[in-house]
Amino acid sequence: MFWDSANSMSNIDSLLTKEGITLKDVLEYEDVLQECKSQNTKLLQYLNRTEVFDELIDLIIEEPPADLDENVRFMHSNMACEILTSDVPSFKTHLVENQNFLNKLYSFLHREPPLNPLLTSFFCKTFGMLISKRNEQDYFSYKSVCLQVLEFIKSKKGFLTTMLKHFGNQVVTDLLLCYITDIEDAELKSELLEWLNEQNLIAGIINLLKLPGETQKHYNVAQFLIELIKIGRCKRQNERQDKVTSDPILDTLENEATTQMLLDIILRENSEESAIVGGIRIILRLLENTIIQEPVSDTALQMVIDAEKEHHDTVVLRLVNVIHPRILEFIRILSNPPQKPDIITTVGVLSPPLGNVRLQICNLFTVLIETENSDVIRTICGTDFYSTLLNLFKQYCWNNFLHNQVKVCVNYAIQSFDQREGETKLLTSDLQRHIICDCKLASRLVDLWNYNEEMQNPKPTEEEEEAGKSPRKCRRLGYMGHLIEMFEVLVTNMNVSEEFCALVDSTLEGDDLKDRWRHIIETEGGELSAILAVQKRFLADHDPYQKKDFSSDVTIFPKEIENNLNDYIHNALMDSSSFELLGFSNTVEHLTKMFDVACQSTANAFIMPGMDSDMYGEDEDDDGTEVGDEARNFYTGRGRIPAQSDDSEGGDGGGGGGHRPFDDDLSTAIDLFRNKAAWPSVGAGDNPAESDDPWSTAAEQNVAESGMSDAWANFGSDGFADFDSHFTDFQSAQMGKSNEDPFATADMFDASASGADAQQSASHSTAADAVSSSSSVTNDNASVTTPIAGDSRNANNESDDARNSNVAIDDVPLSSPAAVETTNSSCQQSIPTTTEDA
């Protein structure tokens, strides 16, 4: 073929042979990048020319003319960057061996910020490519290139200062992080980290938090140091077995001087919000424990984890000792945060808003309390931290981020019992006495509970009282979920220790408060127990806050059943007797209850319009009948139970429509489900469908006798596509039904007409055929057009819905029949049937 021809030549080769070819002409060639990656010799020779290579670098760092169309303005710059980073070894070697090329590329950072975002991305991609190793690259070649790049960086005075000047650009921070973490040679990487640490990299980056008005730069500083801590700790855990020398950058981040520097920036006067938040985020990352807590089977890995835990505990202790003397300053910021403008929300105006500063301080105190440092807890007890926390909890009742931190702090204080060594008795701790006695926790929780009830059930206005209307019930406040959990923890610990229970009771002042407290926490009939019961029912009696040990050997079934259960399920049907053999004697009764609940809940889902005043639909209609019952009886699950009206005048009732026997039908279905002996059983030879050949001559004769010979669609008939000949009364039927009761009128899929049809046409077809047929009723001539669809395979069988419902057609109550003439358009037969009065 033509592509195998030895004389074939690439189009780029012919392009390069032209006189006066320019670099832009080459870059505009559509397959230039693919030709470059495929190592086209002529193209690489052209691009490696000194003047061409120099022009490629100019395209990356020089901004194109502003008068060009924005759609193509940076097209050549983008293609030049893609070519230089296309994994061609000669490009990388050519770039690092010529210092002029590196100097020109590096000169891009000498410009004043802000840099052009696109050109910055092109520069960082090209400069970062120099220290990244490709899969097919020779290791010694890679090490040689990295060594030359690092020597170039070290030779540049003020390299870090130049980089930090553009730290407001996220791409530049990513480039510096790439140089610190992505060098694969351990010796070169250690050498670079030592040099950067000597240049005071961490101190220089933290000092950027002092710059005023640099919000984006503050955010990038925090994100950069957080990623550096994360990557450094993961590397230390993975390489500890090899006894690799410690990371000097990470050691600097974890020492006391760095934390002290961060605290000085956070706690200084008039510090900006972004600087405070950034500094606290870095400290939280240093205190965070990301080590695997569960034991592992690998002994060597377990030794690494234990060593890392020991090191982390040492780091946390050092940092907590630095933070401890300055806790009072954090409380001051918590009470007087930086000013923020008001925020309009869907629940009102926040004036002032909580702000990220106070939220991060709450996060910091939560971590400090969880360290269980006695000095820190003693200092916190001497402040009004918990009182301030509870005030914020009520003030910002929709801020779940704050509520979660308050819940953790309060629950820890409630459960912080003291215990002497060798004794089992629980003693009340200082932190418990502080939060119970000094902060009046019990009365504060009751106040929060009452405040929610006031907001959820507002008093009626004067207009509502005059009109006799009850006020609309509002939704509960956003903190109620966390408040319920705090109540539950408090009550649980009161039952554990009598001393603690007496301490809580002593803080309740006044008979009204005591009565309200008892009314909430009563074991039986209390408001708290009622809410917890509802929550557990919705969660299937599962505690969402309880940690599960999935590694343990926990099984659902008893041990003697577990081994043979899977085989038994595959070999036998688990009926009631099988369940009893397995030890589940009440399984059938349990399934019956589940069926009742499922039917009722499904029916409850279909609530009629106009019932918003009562969510259960107990409002009475004009004629005294309960609309909720009709709505619940409208639909009962998988299929509609045939609906017939006992009252022939139901259509004129104007709303109620007379009695509907849905409840009777539902009761019949439930009784049949419970009485398994009454279920229809089909033997091996009882089912005609199992023995009859649907394509035999006898089957055709049965179809002809049942009047269904033309049931299949005849595409060759003259009137097949004539819609009007088949559905002449369709429009009038729909118009006639618009004024009738929707429950009393039979439609095209109403099962009532089908049920009556089945009784009258038993000589022509089985009951199942009549149930599956549908009828169209008209008001003009009271005729029912019944398209009978089916085949010989289901001519003598029940339909699926009739078989699954287990409801015999004779058991369905029928209204007074009115004989009408049914005309089948397909088989042209007249079948007497019944229908409801229009």
Secondary structure as GFF3:
##gff-version 3
##sequence-region A 1 838
A	DSSP	three_ten_helix	2	4	.	.	.	ID=ss1
A	DSSP	alpha_helix	11	16	.	.	.	ID=ss2
A	DSSP	alpha_helix	23	27	.	.	.	ID=ss3
A	DSSP	alpha_helix	32	37	.	.	.	ID=ss4
A	DSSP	alpha_helix	41	47	.	.	.	ID=ss5
A	DSSP	alpha_helix	50	61	.	.	.	ID=ss6
A	DSSP	alpha_helix	75	84	.	.	.	ID=ss7
A	DSSP	alpha_helix	89	97	.	.	.	ID=ss8
A	DSSP	alpha_helix	99	106	.	.	.	ID=ss9
A	DSSP	three_ten_helix	107	110	.	.	.	ID=ss10
A	DSSP	alpha_helix	117	129	.	.	.	ID=ss11
A	DSSP	alpha_helix	139	155	.	.	.	ID=ss12
A	DSSP	alpha_helix	159	165	.	.	.	ID=ss13
A	DSSP	alpha_helix	170	181	.	.	.	ID=ss14
A	DSSP	alpha_helix	186	198	.	.	.	ID=ss15
A	DSSP	alpha_helix	201	206	.	.	.	ID=ss16
A	DSSP	three_ten_helix	207	210	.	.	.	ID=ss17
A	DSSP	alpha_helix	215	239	.	.	.	ID=ss18
A	DSSP	three_ten_helix	240	242	.	.	.	ID=ss19
A	DSSP	alpha_helix	248	253	.	.	.	ID=ss20
A	DSSP	alpha_helix	256	266	.	.	.	ID=ss21
A	DSSP	alpha_helix	273	287	.	.	.	ID=ss22
A	DSSP	alpha_helix	299	323	.	.	.	ID=ss23
A	DSSP	three_ten_helix	324	326	.	.	.	ID=ss24
A	DSSP	alpha_helix	327	335	.	.	.	ID=ss25
A	DSSP	beta_strand	343	345	.	.	.	ID=ss26
A	DSSP	beta_strand	348	350	.	.	.	ID=ss27
A	DSSP	alpha_helix	355	370	.	.	.	ID=ss28
A	DSSP	alpha_helix	374	381	.	.	.	ID=ss29
A	DSSP	alpha_helix	385	395	.	.	.	ID=ss30
A	DSSP	alpha_helix	400	414	.	.	.	ID=ss31
A	DSSP	alpha_helix	430	433	.	.	.	ID=ss32
A	DSSP	pi_helix	434	438	.	.	.	ID=ss33
A	DSSP	alpha_helix	441	456	.	.	.	ID=ss34
A	DSSP	alpha_helix	462	467	.	.	.	ID=ss35
A	DSSP	alpha_helix	480	496	.	.	.	ID=ss36
A	DSSP	alpha_helix	498	506	.	.	.	ID=ss37
A	DSSP	alpha_helix	511	521	.	.	.	ID=ss38
A	DSSP	alpha_helix	527	538	.	.	.	ID=ss39
A	DSSP	alpha_helix	559	571	.	.	.	ID=ss40
A	DSSP	alpha_helix	576	581	.	.	.	ID=ss41
A	DSSP	alpha_helix	587	604	.	.	.	ID=ss42
A	DSSP	alpha_helix	627	633	.	.	.	ID=ss43
A	DSSP	three_ten_helix	650	652	.	.	.	ID=ss44
A	DSSP	alpha_helix	662	674	.	.	.	ID=ss45
A	DSSP	three_ten_helix	676	678	.	.	.	ID=ss46
A	DSSP	alpha_helix	688	691	.	.	.	ID=ss47
A	DSSP	alpha_helix	697	705	.	.	.	ID=ss48
A	DSSP	alpha_helix	723	726	.	.	.	ID=ss49
A	DSSP	alpha_helix	730	737	.	.	.	ID=ss50
A	DSSP	alpha_helix	751	760	.	.	.	ID=ss51
A	DSSP	alpha_helix	767	772	.	.	.	ID=ss52
A	DSSP	beta_strand	776	777	.	.	.	ID=ss53
A	DSSP	beta_strand	784	785	.	.	.	ID=ss54
A	DSSP	alpha_helix	800	805	.	.	.	ID=ss55
A	DSSP	three_ten_helix	809	811	.	.	.	ID=ss56
A	DSSP	beta_strand	818	823	.	.	.	ID=ss57
A	DSSP	beta_strand	830	835	.	.	.	ID=ss58
###
